[in-house]
Amino acid sequence: MNETAASLWQLVREDQLVRRGAYVCIGVVWLAAAWADLKILTLVPMIGATVYLLHHRRGEVDDDTDLL
């Protein structure tokens, strides 16, 4: 299972088409949820912007964590 997860993560990191497809899926899910509740329309982008800013302030992190 670990090899499958690592292979999938490598595919998402390296393949531009898969990454763009994931972004489109996230956008569609967000719009569908925002259609149901207006708070989600503003809350989700604010959380995303905060995570983005914190991630870029932190800088580069070594990826040597063994999760399993």
Secondary structure as a PSIPRED ss2 file (coil, helix, strand):
# PSIPRED VFORMAT (PSIPRED V4.0)

   1 M C   1.000  0.000  0.000
   2 N H   0.000  1.000  0.000
   3 E H   0.000  1.000  0.000
   4 T H   0.000  1.000  0.000
   5 A H   0.000  1.000  0.000
   6 A H   0.000  1.000  0.000
   7 S H   0.000  1.000  0.000
   8 L H   0.000  1.000  0.000
   9 W H   0.000  1.000  0.000
  10 Q H   0.000  1.000  0.000
  11 L H   0.000  1.000  0.000
  12 V H   0.000  1.000  0.000
  13 R H   0.000  1.000  0.000
  14 E H   0.000  1.000  0.000
  15 D C   1.000  0.000  0.000
  16 Q H   0.000  1.000  0.000
  17 L H   0.000  1.000  0.000
  18 V H   0.000  1.000  0.000
  19 R H   0.000  1.000  0.000
  20 R H   0.000  1.000  0.000
  21 G H   0.000  1.000  0.000
  22 A H   0.000  1.000  0.000
  23 Y H   0.000  1.000  0.000
  24 V H   0.000  1.000  0.000
  25 C H   0.000  1.000  0.000
  26 I H   0.000  1.000  0.000
  27 G H   0.000  1.000  0.000
  28 V H   0.000  1.000  0.000
  29 V H   0.000  1.000  0.000
  30 W H   0.000  1.000  0.000
  31 L H   0.000  1.000  0.000
  32 A H   0.000  1.000  0.000
  33 A H   0.000  1.000  0.000
  34 A H   0.000  1.000  0.000
  35 W H   0.000  1.000  0.000
  36 A H   0.000  1.000  0.000
  37 D C   1.000  0.000  0.000
  38 L H   0.000  1.000  0.000
  39 K H   0.000  1.000  0.000
  40 I H   0.000  1.000  0.000
  41 L H   0.000  1.000  0.000
  42 T H   0.000  1.000  0.000
  43 L H   0.000  1.000  0.000
  44 V H   0.000  1.000  0.000
  45 P H   0.000  1.000  0.000
  46 M H   0.000  1.000  0.000
  47 I H   0.000  1.000  0.000
  48 G H   0.000  1.000  0.000
  49 A H   0.000  1.000  0.000
  50 T H   0.000  1.000  0.000
  51 V H   0.000  1.000  0.000
  52 Y H   0.000  1.000  0.000
  53 L H   0.000  1.000  0.000
  54 L H   0.000  1.000  0.000
  55 H H   0.000  1.000  0.000
  56 H H   0.000  1.000  0.000
  57 R H   0.000  1.000  0.000
  58 R H   0.000  1.000  0.000
  59 G C   1.000  0.000  0.000
  60 E C   1.000  0.000  0.000
  61 V C   1.000  0.000  0.000
  62 D C   1.000  0.000  0.000
  63 D C   1.000  0.000  0.000
  64 D C   1.000  0.000  0.000
  65 T C   1.000  0.000  0.000
  66 D C   1.000  0.000  0.000
  67 L C   1.000  0.000  0.000
  68 L C   1.000  0.000  0.000
